[in-house]
Amino acid sequence: IPAEVREPLINPSNKANKRKRDDVALEEQESWVVVLERDLPEDDSEDPTYE
């Protein structure tokens, strides 16, 4: 196995970095959900399609 392939397998910081990236991606996803929920119009009882 070449050294450049072997080192990432041994280096624990790579796993930590990936976990950190995953956390950041999840936080960004959650913030999008908040933005989308805020942008949705309130339920309008006068809307004929309102259930």
N, C-alpha and C positions, 0 to 999 in steps of 0.2 A: 504494500500500500504506500503510495507517495506521501511524503511528509505533509503536503498541503491538504491532503484528504484526511490523514490520520489526526492532525491537530484539531480540526473542528469537532471530531468525534469525542476527543478527550476534554476539550475546553468547556468547562461548565458554564462560563459566562455566555456562551452562545444560546444555551437553553434559556437562561435568564433573560437575555435580550429578546428572544422570540416571545417569551411569556409577556414581557413588557409591551412589545409591539401588539400582541393580541389584546392586552388590556386597553391600550390606547385605541385600537380599532373598535373595541366594544363600546368604549366611552363615546367615540364619535357616532356610532350607530345610535346609542341612546339619545344623544343630543338631537339627532335628526328626528327621532320619534317625538321628542318634546316639541320641536319646531313644527312638525306636521300637525300634531294635535292642536297646537296653538292657532295654526292657520285654518283649521276646519271651522266652518261657520257654526254658530249655535243652532241647536234643533229649532226649527221654525214650525210651530203648530199650524200655521196658516198655509204651509206648503202642501199642495194636494198629494205629493208623493210621500209626505211624512207618515211614519207608522207609529 
